[in-house]
Amino acid sequence: MGRGKIEIKRIENANSRQVTFSKRRAGLLKKAQELAILCDAEVAVIIFSNTGKLFEFSSAGMRRTLSRYNKCLDSMETSAVEYKAEKQESKELDVLKDEVARLQMKQLRLLGKDLTGVGLKELQHIEQQLSEGLLAVKEKKEQLLMDQLEQSRLKVEELRGFFPPAERPVPSYREYYPTERKNSRANHGVVSPDPGCEIEKEDSDTTLQLGLSTEIYRKMKEPGRETHSNDSGNQMDLL
């Protein structure tokens, strides 16, 4: 008959426990050696008894196997950390994608698009946001205009500092051109004469047309010379 199944628990009897430890330790080391030979595996076994005595077996050297184990353990820990980091980044990426989608939807609604399914309260809220944004834009524009005007004023004041102050005030347009009549005559190059000169000019033109000299004409104009002028006129008619 085969051996019965043994309950796996601590053996209370010290002698029986020591005998069982020796037998199973030898069997475990033998199985480790067989596994290394049959399967070309690197096997290492470390056993500490309850009294603190060390038993070990290694197919390729305990130090080498332990060094390889530590490297593998570090790589496994690094892989676990990287996996956790990737998982965290994936969660954050999903959150950011949802946030971007929400902001895009909000932007479309602010532009008056994709308003399907939007309630009255939400539409009023969007309207209020647009009004507040418009007021903020107007205030910013006015501030920029005022800043530009102030900069222009400062530049003008700076340019004025380069020129000396004028001793005389610059005459106005009316001082150069008192009346419109004088202005028109100045443009044609004609000097306005007095009324007497105009009459004398007309008389001189008449004397030129009659073929008389200016001195004779003046004598004819004298009061005592009227008859003489009439005679001369008759003579001119006879001629």
C-alpha contacts under 8 A as a table, 3 or more apart, distances in Angstrom:
res1	aa1	res2	aa2	distance
11	I	14	A	7.36
11	I	16	S	7.11
11	I	17	R	5.47
12	E	17	R	7.16
13	N	16	S	5.42
13	N	17	R	6.03
14	A	17	R	4.96
14	A	18	Q	6.13
15	N	18	Q	5.18
15	N	19	V	6.26
16	S	19	V	5.14
16	S	20	T	6.09
17	R	20	T	5.17
17	R	21	F	6.09
18	Q	21	F	5.05
18	Q	22	S	6.28
19	V	22	S	5.29
19	V	23	K	6.33
20	T	23	K	5.26
20	T	24	R	6.06
21	F	24	R	5.36
21	F	25	R	5.80
22	S	25	R	5.22
22	S	26	A	6.24
23	K	26	A	5.38
23	K	27	G	6.28
24	R	27	G	4.90
24	R	28	L	5.96
25	R	28	L	5.08
25	R	29	L	6.22
26	A	29	L	5.30
26	A	30	K	6.11
27	G	30	K	5.08
27	G	31	K	6.13
28	L	31	K	5.13
28	L	32	A	6.18
29	L	32	A	5.03
29	L	33	Q	6.22
29	L	45	V	7.25
29	L	57	F	6.65
30	K	33	Q	5.17
30	K	34	E	6.22
31	K	34	E	5.04
31	K	35	L	6.05
32	A	35	L	5.08
32	A	36	A	6.25
32	A	43	V	6.44
32	A	44	A	7.61
32	A	45	V	7.44
32	A	57	F	7.87
33	Q	36	A	5.22
33	Q	37	I	6.30
33	Q	43	V	7.57
33	Q	57	F	7.98
33	Q	59	S	7.11
34	E	37	I	5.19
34	E	38	L	5.87
35	L	38	L	5.30
35	L	39	C	5.69
35	L	40	D	7.50
35	L	41	A	6.88
35	L	43	V	7.65
36	A	39	C	5.62
36	A	40	D	5.16
36	A	41	A	4.58
36	A	42	E	5.96
36	A	43	V	5.84
36	A	59	S	6.48
37	I	40	D	5.38
37	I	41	A	7.16
38	L	41	A	7.98
42	E	58	S	7.50
42	E	59	S	5.72
42	E	60	A	6.19
42	E	65	T	7.46
43	V	57	F	7.76
43	V	58	S	5.55
43	V	59	S	5.38
43	V	60	A	7.40
43	V	65	T	7.87
44	A	56	E	7.33
44	A	57	F	5.39
44	A	58	S	3.97
44	A	59	S	6.34
44	A	60	A	7.93
44	A	61	G	7.95
44	A	62	M	6.57
44	A	65	T	6.86
45	V	56	E	5.25
45	V	57	F	4.93
45	V	58	S	6.25
46	I	54	L	7.29
46	I	55	F	5.92
46	I	56	E	4.35
46	I	57	F	6.60
47	I	54	L	5.75
47	I	55	F	4.83
47	I	56	E	5.88
48	F	51	T	7.80
48	F	52	G	5.56
48	F	53	K	5.40
48	F	54	L	4.69
48	F	55	F	6.23
49	S	52	G	5.16
49	S	53	K	5.23
49	S	54	L	6.73
50	N	53	K	7.48
57	F	62	M	7.56
58	S	61	G	5.27
58	S	62	M	5.38
58	S	65	T	7.54
59	S	62	M	7.95
60	A	64	R	6.91
60	A	65	T	6.70
61	G	64	R	5.45
61	G	65	T	6.14
62	M	65	T	5.09
62	M	66	L	5.96
63	R	66	L	5.07
63	R	67	S	6.05
64	R	67	S	5.14
64	R	68	R	6.17
65	T	68	R	5.13
65	T	69	Y	6.04
66	L	69	Y	4.85
66	L	70	N	6.15
67	S	70	N	5.13
67	S	71	K	6.29
68	R	71	K	5.18
68	R	72	C	6.12
69	Y	72	C	5.08
69	Y	73	L	5.96
70	N	73	L	4.88
70	N	74	D	6.08
71	K	74	D	5.10
71	K	75	S	6.15
72	C	75	S	5.10
72	C	76	M	6.06
73	L	76	M	5.03
73	L	77	E	6.19
74	D	77	E	5.02
74	D	78	T	6.05
75	S	78	T	4.92
75	S	79	S	5.95
76	M	79	S	4.99
76	M	80	A	6.07
77	E	80	A	4.97
77	E	81	V	6.15
78	T	81	V	5.03
78	T	82	E	6.04
79	S	82	E	5.01
79	S	83	Y	5.94
80	A	83	Y	5.02
80	A	84	K	6.17
81	V	84	K	5.07
81	V	85	A	6.10
82	E	85	A	4.93
82	E	86	E	5.98
83	Y	86	E	5.07
83	Y	87	K	6.04
84	K	87	K	5.01
84	K	88	Q	6.11
85	A	88	Q	5.02
85	A	89	E	6.04
86	E	89	E	4.99
86	E	90	S	5.97
87	K	90	S	5.02
87	K	91	K	6.33
88	Q	91	K	5.11
88	Q	92	E	6.24
89	E	92	E	4.97
89	E	93	L	5.94
90	S	93	L	4.98
90	S	94	D	6.23
91	K	94	D	5.15
91	K	95	V	6.32
92	E	95	V	5.01
92	E	96	L	6.16
93	L	96	L	5.04
93	L	97	K	6.11
94	D	97	K	5.09
94	D	98	D	6.30
95	V	98	D	5.20
95	V	99	E	6.25
96	L	99	E	4.94
96	L	100	V	6.08
97	K	100	V	5.11
97	K	101	A	6.17
98	D	101	A	5.14
98	D	102	R	6.19
99	E	102	R	5.07
99	E	103	L	6.19
100	V	103	L	5.12
100	V	104	Q	6.09
101	A	104	Q	5.15
101	A	105	M	6.23
102	R	105	M	5.17
102	R	106	K	6.22
103	L	106	K	4.93
103	L	107	Q	6.09
104	Q	107	Q	5.05
104	Q	108	L	6.22
105	M	108	L	5.18
105	M	109	R	6.29
105	M	114	D	7.81
106	K	109	R	5.15
106	K	110	L	6.24
107	Q	110	L	5.05
107	Q	111	L	6.31
108	L	111	L	5.07
108	L	112	G	6.41
108	L	113	K	5.09
108	L	114	D	6.30
109	R	112	G	4.96
109	R	113	K	5.10
109	R	114	D	5.98
109	R	115	L	6.03
109	R	126	I	7.71
110	L	113	K	7.37
110	L	126	I	6.51
110	L	130	L	7.23
112	G	115	L	6.84
115	L	118	V	5.53
118	V	122	E	6.33
118	V	123	L	6.67
119	G	122	E	5.35
119	G	123	L	6.23
120	L	123	L	5.05
120	L	124	Q	6.20
121	K	124	Q	5.09
121	K	125	H	6.18
122	E	125	H	4.94
122	E	126	I	6.19
123	L	126	I	5.04
123	L	127	E	6.16
124	Q	127	E	5.00
124	Q	128	Q	6.19
125	H	128	Q	5.11
125	H	129	Q	6.27
126	I	129	Q	5.08
126	I	130	L	6.26
127	E	130	L	5.15
127	E	131	S	6.25
128	Q	131	S	5.12
128	Q	132	E	6.20
129	Q	132	E	5.21
129	Q	133	G	6.08
130	L	133	G	5.03
130	L	134	L	6.07
131	S	134	L	5.11
131	S	135	L	6.30
132	E	135	L	5.22
132	E	136	A	6.25
133	G	136	A	5.08
133	G	137	V	6.21
134	L	137	V	5.09
134	L	138	K	6.25
135	L	138	K	5.13
135	L	139	E	6.20
136	A	139	E	5.18
136	A	140	K	6.19
137	V	140	K	5.12
137	V	141	K	6.14
138	K	141	K	5.05
138	K	142	E	6.17
139	E	142	E	5.18
139	E	143	Q	6.14
140	K	143	Q	5.06
140	K	144	L	6.22
141	K	144	L	5.13
141	K	145	L	6.25
142	E	145	L	5.07
142	E	146	M	6.16
143	Q	146	M	5.13
143	Q	147	D	6.18
144	L	147	D	5.05
144	L	148	Q	6.22
145	L	148	Q	5.10
145	L	149	L	6.21
146	M	149	L	5.09
146	M	150	E	6.14
147	D	150	E	5.08
147	D	151	Q	6.18
148	Q	151	Q	5.07
148	Q	152	S	6.16
149	L	152	S	5.05
149	L	153	R	6.17
150	E	153	R	5.07
150	E	154	L	6.24
151	Q	154	L	5.12
151	Q	155	K	6.22
152	S	155	K	5.07
152	S	156	V	6.25
153	R	156	V	5.12
153	R	157	E	6.24
154	L	157	E	5.09
154	L	158	E	6.10
155	K	158	E	4.97
155	K	159	L	6.16
156	V	159	L	5.08
156	V	160	R	6.18
157	E	160	R	5.13
157	E	161	G	6.46
158	E	161	G	5.27
158	E	162	F	7.18
159	L	162	F	5.51
159	L	163	F	7.39
160	R	163	F	5.57
161	G	164	P	7.36
166	A	169	P	6.61
171	P	175	E	6.13
171	P	176	Y	7.33
172	S	175	E	5.48
172	S	176	Y	6.92
173	Y	176	Y	5.41
173	Y	177	Y	6.21
174	R	177	Y	4.83
174	R	178	P	4.90
174	R	179	T	7.56
175	E	178	P	5.66
177	Y	180	E	7.17
177	Y	182	K	7.11
177	Y	183	N	5.89
178	P	182	K	7.18
178	P	183	N	7.70
179	T	182	K	5.48
179	T	183	N	6.32
180	E	183	N	4.97
180	E	184	S	6.25
181	R	184	S	5.21
181	R	185	R	6.30
182	K	185	R	5.14
182	K	186	A	5.98
183	N	186	A	5.12
183	N	187	N	6.29
184	S	187	N	5.13
184	S	188	H	6.56
185	R	188	H	5.13
185	R	189	G	6.07
185	R	190	V	5.34
185	R	191	V	6.83
185	R	192	S	7.48
186	A	189	G	5.03
186	A	190	V	6.27
186	A	191	V	7.38
187	N	190	V	7.99
193	P	197	C	6.07
193	P	198	E	6.74
194	D	197	C	5.43
194	D	198	E	6.62
195	P	198	E	5.08
195	P	199	I	6.46
196	G	199	I	5.23
196	G	200	E	6.15
197	C	200	E	5.02
197	C	201	K	5.97
198	E	201	K	4.99
198	E	202	E	6.33
199	I	202	E	5.10
199	I	203	D	6.26
200	E	203	D	5.04
200	E	204	S	6.08
201	K	204	S	5.09
201	K	205	D	6.22
202	E	205	D	5.08
202	E	206	T	6.42
203	D	206	T	5.03
203	D	207	T	6.30
204	S	207	T	5.10
204	S	208	L	6.20
204	S	214	T	6.86
205	D	208	L	5.13
205	D	209	Q	6.34
206	T	209	Q	5.05
206	T	210	L	6.31
207	T	210	L	5.05
207	T	211	G	6.06
207	T	212	L	5.23
207	T	213	S	6.65
207	T	214	T	6.75
207	T	217	Y	6.71
208	L	211	G	5.12
208	L	212	L	6.20
208	L	213	S	7.29
209	Q	212	L	7.87
212	L	216	I	6.67
212	L	217	Y	6.72
213	S	216	I	5.50
213	S	217	Y	6.36
214	T	217	Y	5.09
214	T	218	R	6.26
215	E	218	R	5.13
215	E	219	K	6.40
216	I	219	K	5.11
216	I	220	M	6.23
217	Y	220	M	5.02
217	Y	221	K	6.38
218	R	221	K	5.09
218	R	222	E	6.70
219	K	222	E	5.32
219	K	225	R	6.47
220	M	223	P	7.93
220	M	225	R	5.31
220	M	226	E	6.04
220	M	228	H	7.02
220	M	229	S	5.07
221	K	225	R	6.87
221	K	226	E	7.01
222	E	225	R	5.42
222	E	226	E	7.01
223	P	226	E	5.99
224	G	227	T	7.62
225	R	228	H	5.13
225	R	229	S	6.11
226	E	229	S	5.03
226	E	230	N	6.28
227	T	230	N	4.93
227	T	231	D	6.20
228	H	231	D	5.06
228	H	232	S	6.07
229	S	232	S	4.97
229	S	233	G	6.00
230	N	233	G	4.84
230	N	234	N	6.20
231	D	234	N	4.94
231	D	235	Q	6.07
232	S	235	Q	4.89
232	S	236	M	6.05
233	G	236	M	4.96
233	G	237	D	6.18
234	N	237	D	4.87
234	N	238	L	6.13
235	Q	238	L	4.98
235	Q	239	L	6.09
236	M	239	L	4.99
